[in-house]
Amino acid sequence: MRLCGLIFGLLVAELLASPAEARVICTTFADAHTAQILEEHGACDEEVTAASTFKIAISLMGFDAGILTDAHSPALPFREGYPDWRPEWRETTDPASWIKYSVVWYSQQVTQKLGEARFQDYVRAFHYGNEDISGDPGKHNGLTRAWLSSSLKISPHEQVAFIERLVNRQLPVSSHAVDMTSAITQIDVLDGWEVHGKTGSGWPVAPDGTRDEAHAYGWFVGWAIKGAQGIVFARLIQDERQEKEPAGSRARETLLDELPAFLQKFAR
């Protein structure tokens, strides 16, 4: 009996220690300036929740509209009632820490200051995904919820097309908005390549509003610049079981592991 118990305990420990399991829905890399697909795997036209990758778009809107000033202004205090799922979200937050810690309530402060009409105008002008900011059915909460496992959906191909327009300054926003968004989304320098990106984690949602937390989506989208060269990329994964670490973080980790070899392969 003791032996059986020991074996059972070891099996449980092994299962608990096993690595996170997720399938890669799509990985796509493209030349930022020609839009040529350089490498691609998977189903890259599937639209799912934009999740926190939409913070790139909100940043452009906020800086263009003058709601955001620079990397450290405005610094907004946390208030009771704001989403506070992570300890970092309970702190005073500025644009740099907003992106770094993916603070949901800061995004909502920006979109509420934009107002529904201007918010919709930006989303349409950006041709962002399905452009649907209606939010949860019947709740009229699109201004603060549309991108959070709700109505606003985007595919990896659409993510890449949006980032290409950002890199090439083809979006209808100021140069300051592009410069500041680039500054607060930079995460690394790899052999002279400036790497920018944003994660996103969300869930499929049933018609009754129930979230399928066992099959979370994880995004990592961004771009890398070195001199005149530019590469844009998107990775979308979906979990096969409920995991502790956000799916977006794991999508970022795996893509960043592969990125140096890819950049070396396609560098001119």
Secondary structure, DSSP 4 states (H G I P E B T S, - for coil): -HHHHHHHHHHHHHHHHSPP-EEEEEEEEEETTT--EEEEEE-TT--EE-GGGGHHHHHHHHHHHTS--BTTBS-B---TTS--SSGGGGS-B-HHHHHHHT-HHHHHHHHHHH-HHHHHHHHHHTT-TT-----STTT--HHHHTTTTSS-EE-HHHHHHHHHHHHTT-SSS-HHHHHHHHHHHEEEEETTEEEEEEEEEE--B-TTS-B-GGG-EEEEEEEEEETTEEEEEEEEEEESS--SS-HHHHHHHHHHHHHHHHHHHH--
